[in-house]
Amino acid sequence: MDYFTNVTYISLEGHIELEKYRYVYFLISLAVYLLIICCNSVVISIIFANKSLHEPMYIFIAALLCNSVCGTTALYPKLLIDLLSERQVTSLEACVFQAFFIYTYLAAEFTLLSAMAYDRYVSICKPLQYATLVKMSTVRKLLFICWFWPSCKNSIGVILTYQLRLCQFKINRIYCNNYAVVKLSCGDTTANNLYGLYNLTVVVFPPVIFIIFSYIRILTVCLKNSKDFRRKALQTCFPHLIIFISFTITTFFEVINSRLEGNVPHLFAMIMSMENLVIPPLINPVIYGLKMQEIFNRIKKMLQLQKRKTHVFVN
């Protein structure tokens, strides 16, 4: 607590042997962040630039990748600054806002994946009604809900956290986590804990249940149709399913990790806390770029065109 400026500062104590590996951590973090920005931007720009890809499925993919870029931007710039700083500190205001944006990214990932599952469900299970049920106006409404709903829910959590009186000022993490800030309070945190559980229940569980239901229905329909139908259907669903499973598993570990912090090895806890901000943002564009044939073909054409331009320039 800085009594001269009346600003509460929180120290981030999660870094492991920072003095020894400071520049190694910095270079790895910078490389990962740049890779995330570049890979996601390539796929987003291809979808944006090609009118033939202006369809609900590809718009949802672009939205998911945009969400990854926003979520990682809430972490990496601050992390890179901390890695080169003598003291890893942040104000309480900046801390709760970082937690808000990271939590919103995580929750929006589930709501966007559920919107994508709905698109695939209608496309495969009700193909004759697809044009009616998944109009562009419907897509816009779904995208609005996918970000607005998590933002509203997390805003309440941030307000509750910000009103707490803190008597400790050290977080054993490398970025701000809402539950970690709550644990710094010396007052009653019952409302925060109950709201956290409620938020998890209403923001994460419904999308997860809907996605599971959608893919069960899709699998049922696929089993009743021809091999060619199954191949085409699973080709579009497979990338979504991989991303959903990987993201759900990493989120599950992060929830467990945040609750059991202090009871698991610190290195393991830090790896678990970073997974959702490293693995999904990196693998999402790779999976969609390689597995979605239309996007993959556009990437190939773009690379070939760039190669020709380079060849002409050299000659």
C-alpha positions in Angstrom: 0.0 0.0 0.0 1.4 3.4 -1.1 0.1 5.8 1.6 1.5 8.9 -0.3 -0.5 8.3 -3.4 -3.4 6.3 -1.8 -2.9 3.6 -4.4 -2.9 -0.1 -3.4 -0.1 -2.1 -5.1 0.0 -5.9 -5.3 3.2 -7.8 -5.8 3.2 -10.8 -8.2 5.4 -13.4 -6.6 4.8 -16.4 -8.9 8.0 -16.1 -11.1 10.4 -19.0 -10.7 14.1 -18.1 -10.5 13.5 -14.9 -12.3 17.0 -13.4 -11.7 18.6 -16.5 -13.2 16.3 -17.0 -16.3 14.9 -13.5 -16.8 16.0 -13.1 -20.4 15.2 -16.7 -21.3 11.6 -16.2 -20.0 11.4 -12.9 -21.8 12.4 -14.3 -25.2 10.2 -17.3 -24.9 7.2 -15.2 -23.8 7.8 -12.7 -26.6 8.1 -15.4 -29.2 4.9 -17.1 -28.0 3.0 -13.8 -28.1 4.2 -12.8 -31.6 3.4 -16.3 -32.8 -0.1 -16.1 -31.4 -0.7 -12.7 -33.0 0.7 -13.8 -36.4 -1.0 -17.2 -36.7 -4.4 -15.9 -35.5 -4.1 -12.7 -37.7 -3.3 -14.8 -40.8 -6.5 -16.9 -40.5 -8.6 -13.9 -39.5 -7.4 -11.8 -42.5 -8.0 -14.7 -44.9 -11.6 -15.0 -43.7 -12.1 -11.3 -43.8 -10.6 -10.8 -47.2 -12.4 -13.6 -49.0 -16.1 -13.1 -49.6 -16.6 -16.8 -50.2 -15.7 -17.4 -46.5 -18.3 -14.9 -45.2 -20.4 -17.7 -43.9 -21.6 -18.4 -40.3 -19.1 -21.2 -39.7 -16.1 -19.1 -40.8 -17.3 -16.0 -39.0 -17.5 -17.9 -35.8 -14.0 -19.2 -36.4 -12.7 -15.6 -36.9 -14.6 -14.5 -33.7 -12.9 -17.3 -31.7 -9.5 -16.3 -33.0 -10.2 -12.7 -32.2 -11.1 -13.7 -28.7 -7.8 -15.5 -28.3 -5.9 -12.4 -29.4 -7.8 -10.2 -26.9 -7.3 -12.7 -24.1 -3.6 -13.0 -24.6 -3.2 -9.3 -25.0 -4.5 -9.0 -21.4 -1.6 -11.0 -20.2 1.6 -10.9 -22.4 2.4 -7.1 -22.5 2.2 -6.8 -18.7 4.2 -10.1 -18.4 6.9 -9.0 -20.7 7.3 -5.7 -18.8 7.4 -7.6 -15.5 10.1 -9.9 -16.8 12.4 -7.0 -17.4 11.5 -5.1 -14.2 13.3 -5.3 -10.8 9.9 -5.5 -9.0 6.8 -7.3 -10.4 4.0 -5.1 -9.0 0.6 -3.8 -10.2 -2.0 -1.6 -8.8 -5.2 -3.1 -7.5 -7.2 -1.4 -10.2 -5.0 -2.8 -13.0 -5.0 -6.2 -11.3 -8.8 -6.6 -11.2 -9.1 -5.3 -14.7 -6.5 -7.9 -15.9 -8.5 -10.6 -14.1 -11.7 -9.3 -15.7 -10.3 -9.5 -19.3 -8.8 -12.9 -18.8 -11.9 -14.3 -17.2 -14.0 -12.8 -20.0 -11.8 -14.4 -22.6 -12.1 -17.8 -20.9 -15.9 -17.5 -20.6 -16.3 -16.1 -24.1 -14.3 -19.1 -25.4 -17.0 -21.4 -24.1 -19.9 -19.3 -25.4 -18.3 -19.0 -28.8 -17.6 -22.8 -29.0 -21.3 -23.4 -28.1 -22.4 -21.0 -30.9 -20.1 -22.9 -33.3 -21.7 -26.2 -32.1 -25.2 -24.8 -32.7 -24.1 -23.9 -36.3 -22.7 -27.4 -36.9 -25.8 -29.0 -35.3 -28.2 -27.1 -37.6 -26.1 -27.7 -40.6 -25.8 -31.4 -40.2 -29.0 -32.4 -38.3 -31.4 -29.8 -39.9 -29.8 -28.9 -43.3 -33.1 -27.9 -44.9 -33.7 -25.3 -42.1 -30.1 -24.0 -42.0 -30.7 -20.9 -44.1 -33.7 -20.0 -41.9 -32.2 -20.8 -38.5 -28.7 -19.5 -39.1 -29.1 -16.1 -40.8 -26.5 -13.4 -40.7 -28.7 -11.5 -38.3 -28.8 -14.5 -36.0 -25.0 -14.8 -36.2 -24.6 -11.1 -35.1 -27.0 -11.7 -32.2 -25.1 -14.8 -31.1 -21.7 -13.0 -31.3 -23.1 -10.2 -29.2 -24.4 -12.6 -26.6 -21.2 -14.6 -26.6 -19.2 -11.5 -25.4 -21.9 -9.5 -23.6 -23.1 -12.3 -21.3 -19.6 -13.1 -19.9 -18.7 -9.4 -19.6 -21.7 -8.6 -17.5 -21.2 -11.6 -15.2 -17.5 -10.9 -14.7 -18.1 -7.2 -14.2 -20.1 -8.0 -11.0 -17.3 -10.2 -9.8 -14.8 -7.4 -10.4 -17.0 -4.9 -8.5 -17.3 -7.3 -5.5 -13.5 -7.9 -5.5 -12.7 -4.2 -5.7 -14.8 -3.4 -2.6 -12.8 -5.8 -0.4 -10.4 -4.5 2.2 -7.0 -6.1 1.7 -4.6 -7.0 4.5 -2.1 -8.9 2.3 -0.5 -7.6 -0.9 1.3 -10.6 -2.4 -0.1 -13.0 -5.0 1.8 -16.2 -5.7 1.1 -16.0 -9.4 2.6 -14.3 -12.5 -0.7 -12.6 -13.4 -3.8 -11.4 -11.6 -6.5 -13.9 -10.8 -9.8 -12.8 -9.2 -9.8 -15.6 -6.6 -6.2 -14.9 -5.7 -7.1 -11.2 -5.0 -10.1 -12.3 -2.9 -7.8 -14.5 -0.7 -5.8 -11.3 0.1 -8.8 -9.9 2.0 -9.0 -9.9 5.8 -12.8 -9.4 5.7 -15.8 -11.6 4.9 -15.4 -13.1 1.4 -18.6 -15.3 1.5 -20.3 -13.2 -1.2 -17.3 -13.3 -3.5 -16.9 -17.1 -3.1 -20.6 -17.8 -3.7 -20.8 -15.5 -6.7 -17.6 -17.1 -8.1 -19.3 -20.6 -7.9 -22.6 -19.1 -9.3 -20.7 -17.5 -12.2 -18.9 -20.7 -13.0 -22.3 -22.5 -13.0 -24.2 -20.1 -15.3 -21.4 -19.1 -17.6 -19.4 -22.3 -18.2 -21.7 -25.3 -17.5 -24.6 -24.4 -19.9 -22.3 -24.0 -23.0 -20.4 -27.2 -22.1 -23.7 -29.2 -21.7 -25.1 -27.8 -24.9 -21.9 -28.6 -26.9 -21.9 -32.2 -25.6 -25.6 -32.5 -26.5 -25.0 -31.1 -30.0 -22.1 -33.4 -30.8 -24.1 -36.5 -29.5 -26.9 -35.5 -31.9 -24.4 -34.9 -34.7 -22.8 -38.3 -34.1 -26.2 -40.0 -34.0 -27.2 -38.5 -37.4 -23.8 -39.3 -38.9 -24.1 -43.0 -37.9 -27.4 -43.2 -39.8 -26.0 -41.8 -43.1 -23.5 -42.8 -45.7 -19.8 -42.9 -45.4 -19.3 -39.9 -47.6 -21.8 -37.9 -45.4 -20.0 -39.0 -42.2 -16.6 -38.0 -43.7 -17.7 -34.5 -44.7 -19.6 -33.9 -41.4 -16.8 -35.1 -39.2 -14.2 -33.1 -41.3 -15.9 -29.8 -40.2 -16.7 -31.0 -36.7 -13.3 -32.5 -35.8 -11.4 -29.2 -35.4 -14.2 -27.8 -33.1 -14.2 -31.0 -31.1 -10.4 -31.0 -30.5 -10.4 -27.4 -29.4 -13.4 -27.9 -27.1 -11.9 -30.9 -25.4 -8.4 -29.3 -25.0 -9.9 -26.0 -23.7 -12.3 -27.8 -21.3 -9.5 -29.9 -19.9 -7.1 -27.0 -19.4 -9.9 -24.9 -17.8 -10.8 -27.7 -15.5 -7.1 -27.9 -14.3 -6.9 -24.1 -13.8 -10.1 -24.1 -11.7 -8.7 -27.0 -9.6 -5.3 -25.3 -9.4 -6.7 -21.9 -8.2 -8.6 -23.7 -5.4 -5.7 -25.9 -4.4 -2.9 -23.3 -4.7 -0.3 -24.0 -2.0 -1.1 -27.7 -2.0 0.6 -28.5 -5.3 4.2 -27.9 -6.4 4.7 -24.2 -7.4 6.2 -25.1 -10.8 3.2 -27.3 -11.6 0.8 -24.6 -10.4 2.4 -22.0 -12.7 2.3 -24.3 -15.7 -1.4 -25.0 -15.1 -2.2 -21.3 -14.7 -0.6 -20.5 -18.1 -2.0 -23.3 -20.2 -5.2 -21.6 -21.3 -3.3 -18.5 -22.3 -0.7 -20.5 -24.3 -2.1 -23.7 -25.8 -5.5 -22.8 -27.2 -4.4 -19.5 -28.8 -1.5 -21.3 -30.5 -3.3 -24.5 -31.6 -6.6 -22.9 -32.7 -5.3 -21.2 -35.8 -3.1 -24.2 -36.7 -6.0 -26.6 -36.4 -8.4 -24.4 -38.4 -5.7 -23.6 -40.9 -4.8 -27.2 -41.6 -8.1 -29.0 -41.0 -10.6 -26.7 -42.6 -10.0 -27.3 -46.4 -11.3 -23.9 -47.6 -9.0 -21.9 -45.2 -6.0 -24.2 -45.9 -6.5 -23.7 -49.7 -6.5 -19.9 -49.2 -3.4 -20.0 -47.1 -1.6 -22.1 -49.8 -2.7 -19.6 -52.5 -1.5 -16.7 -50.4 1.9 -18.3 -49.8 2.3 -19.2 -53.4 1.5 -15.7 -54.5 4.0 -14.3 -52.0 6.6 -16.7 -53.3 6.0 -15.5 -56.8 6.3 -11.9 -55.8 9.5 -12.6 -54.0 10.9 -14.5 -57.0 10.0 -11.6 -59.4 11.5 -9.0 -57.0 14.8 -11.0 -56.7 15.1 -11.4 -60.5 
